[in-house]
Each structure stands twice: as C-alpha cells, then as structure tokens.
Amino acid sequence: MGYQRISITVPDEIFKEAKDLAAKRRIKLSRFVSDALADKLRKSKEEAFVRRINEIFKDQEVAEEQRLMAGDIAESTTVEELPW
C-alpha cells in the first residue's frame, strides 16, 4: 500500500484531543488520523449498503417474500443450528 501526504486544517481543540489520544495509545498522530478516516469510510459504506437494502425492501412483494422465507427458516431450524 502506498502513502500520500495531505495537509488538513482542524480546530485547535480537535487537534489537541487527537494528539493527546494518539500519545496515550502510543501511536503516531498520522496513524491515528488514518485509522479515523478508515473508520469513517467503512461506516459510510455500511450506511450506503443499509440504504440500498432498505430501498429494496420498500417493495412490498420483496418484503413479503423475505418475511415468508424467514418464517420457513425459523420453523425448520433449531437454535443450536444457527451460525451465531
């Protein structure tokens, strides 16, 4: 994986808190910021995925089909068989 240098402007208080937390975790500030960006990107992708799923389930036909399938699975599966 390559790396890019960026220059960002953040409020003083956010900078201080991020720097202090990075120091407490014994990691470089750049790593702390990279991890925070990665988390934000992951959450954005998850939210987009959930929005797409919710859009699909607005279709009453799809929702009913999934409800029936879930009921069939629930009736034919014991708790011990579930993967979680």
PyMOL commands that set and color helices and strands:
alter all, ss='L'
color gray80, all
select helices_A, chain A and resi 12-24+29-57+60-76+79-81
alter helices_A, ss='H'
color red, helices_A
deselect
rebuild
show_as cartoon
